[in-house]
Amino acid sequence: VVLALDNGLARTPPMGWLHWERFLCATDCATDPHRCVSERLFVEMADVMAAEGWRDAGYEFVCIDDCWMAPTRDECGRLQADPKRFPSGIRKLADYVHSKGLKLGIYSDVGNKTCAGFPGSYNHYDLDAQTFASWGVDLLKFDGCNSGTLELLAEGYRRMSLALNKTGRSIVYSCEWPFYLRPVQQPNYTEIKQYCNHWRNFFDVYDSWSSIKSILDWTALHQDSIVKIAGPGGWNDPDMASIFVFLSQLVIGNFGLSWDQAVTQMAMWAIMAAPLFMSNDLRHISPEAKWLLQNKEVIAINQDPLGKQGYQITKDKNFELWERPLSGQAYAVAVLNQQEIGGPQNFTFSLTFLGNGLACNPACSIQQVLPASRDWGVYSWVSSLSLEVNPTGTVLLKV
């Protein structure tokens, strides 16, 4: 039995909003106050999340990524927020976010500097954990830049985990540990799950189809080693972040994805039991993107209490068939069309493929969730299903 990080958190994949992909390291508030990484940005995002259904849909974390800090620690050696961009300090911001029924996430780095060159947590793990707890922080995304050796990287991730637990505050711990290990050695996911609530495996997610596609291809290629480790308390993060580091950044509502590609990202992140962290401007988002990101049926698949990650079961030319076991003997099934030219294509598959032959034995009802809701009715075990799928699109079903 693999023990997850013993903090009782992340029983389902965490959900929230993260500044990185959309707002990067914008620090010039004089020129562009609406896009600057500042107190104002997070207050406005929290207001929108509470008022426009995001919190009620399950997106509970408002996450600060890199570039929030002052260039140096204070006279007591503690991290401090940039005084111009965060004049009230992080504690006041956390109180405001909490007053909206939301939780605050923050960012640091296992090394002596963050990826953007701000002070890192190396040799300050206990102090930084105590600082974050005293501010009322609810999630820490812990990056892996500038860590020196792999031994120091691993030791830093372990030490911060223990330091967070020692504070007595419930703080979700998001690691980038395996991402930085992978170029050199195979990560020990059993050990990583003992220290982290979710962990990033792959490059930052970008606002592009090639980025989404590469994450899906990587996940399918490595599913034998990563799918079995995911479950309540610990999750694979395709990327939420700095990049889906947080592993699971949803870039829906930005500029680079077509509608079909946005549907694919939402469907496949649900299949992969990935943390759902949006990185977009919720103050200016289309009704279509909002409908997709707040879709209750998709979110229910992502948050299914059984906590099993989905996997690819077959690939046929440009089509991929994925499934995810759900509670109540149900399955989520995704049919992805990787072809990037031409029109919609038909894909027919036997229902005996699903659930090792058990999903539809002797019969099953099939509901389509995406790209639009549809009732396909009842099918027998020996039936086939034929779906039309747009290029780079996905049809998501619940069986």
CORUR-V689112 format. One record per residue. RES is the residue in one letter. OMEGA is omega as a letter, one per 20 degrees, with the letter a starting at -180 (999 if undefined). Layout:
RES&OMEGA / RES&OMEGA
This chain:
V&r / V&r / L&r / A&r / L&a / D&r / N&r / G&a / L&r / A&r / R&r / T&a / P&a / P&a / M&r / G&a / W&a / L&a / H&a / W&a / E&a / R&a / F&r / L&a / C&a / A&a / T&a / D&a / C&a / A&a / T&a / D&a / P&a / H&a / R&a / C&r / V&a / S&r / E&a / R&a / L&a / F&r / V&a / E&r / M&r / A&r / D&a / V&a / M&r / A&a / A&a / E&r / G&a / W&r / R&a / D&r / A&r / G&r / Y&a / E&a / F&r / V&a / C&r / I&r / D&a / D&r / C&r / W&a / M&r / A&a / P&a / T&r / R&r / D&a / E&r / C&r / G&a / R&r / L&r / Q&r / A&r / D&a / P&r / K&a / R&r / F&a / P&a / S&a / G&a / I&a / R&r / K&r / L&r / A&r / D&r / Y&r / V&r / H&a / S&r / K&a / G&a / L&a / K&a / L&r / G&r / I&a / Y&r / S&a / D&a / V&a / G&a / N&r / K&r / T&a / C&a / A&r / G&r / F&a / P&r / G&a / S&a / Y&a / N&r / H&a / Y&a / D&a / L&a / D&r / A&r / Q&r / T&a / F&r / A&a / S&r / W&a / G&r / V&a / D&a / L&r / L&r / K&a / F&a / D&a / G&r / C&r / N&a / S&a / G&a / T&r / L&r / E&r / L&r / L&a / A&a / E&r / G&r / Y&r / R&a / R&r / M&r / S&a / L&a / A&r / L&r / N&a / K&a / T&a / G&r / R&r / S&a / I&r / V&a / Y&a / S&a / C&r / E&a / W&a / P&r / F&a / Y&r / L&a / R&a / P&a / V&a / Q&r / Q&r / P&r / N&a / Y&r / T&r / E&a / I&r / K&r / Q&a / Y&a / C&r / N&r / H&a / W&a / R&a / N&a / F&a / F&r / D&r / V&r / Y&a / D&a / S&r / W&a / S&r / S&r / I&a / K&a / S&r / I&r / L&r / D&r / W&a / T&r / A&a / L&a / H&a / Q&a / D&a / S&a / I&a / V&a / K&a / I&a / A&r / G&a / P&a / G&a / G&a / W&r / N&r / D&a / P&q / D&r / M&a / A&a / S&l / I&999 / F&999 / V&a / F&b / L&a / S&a / Q&r / L&a / V&r / I&a / G&r / N&a / F&a / G&a / L&r / S&r / W&a / D&r / Q&r / A&r / V&r / T&a / Q&a / M&a / A&a / M&r / W&r / A&r / I&a / M&a / A&a / A&r / P&a / L&r / F&r / M&r / S&a / N&r / D&a / L&r / R&a / H&a / I&a / S&r / P&a / E&r / A&r / K&r / W&a / L&a / L&r / Q&a / N&a / K&a / E&r / V&r / I&r / A&r / I&r / N&a / Q&a / D&a / P&r / L&r / G&r / K&r / Q&r / G&a / Y&r / Q&r / I&r / T&r / K&a / D&a / K&a / N&a / F&r / E&r / L&a / W&r / E&r / R&r / P&r / L&r / S&a / G&r / Q&r / A&r / Y&r / A&a / V&r / A&r / V&a / L&r / N&a / Q&a / Q&a / E&r / I&r / G&a / G&r / P&a / Q&r / N&r / F&r / T&r / F&r / S&a / L&r / T&r / F&a / L&r / G&a / N&r / G&a / L&a / A&a / C&a / N&j / P&a / A&r / C&r / S&a / I&r / Q&r / Q&a / V&r / L&j / P&r / A&a / S&r / R&r / D&r / W&r / G&a / V&a / Y&r / S&a / W&a / V&a / S&r / S&r / L&r / S&a / L&r / E&a / V&r / N&r / P&a / T&r / G&r / T&r / V&a / L&a / L&r / K&a / V&999
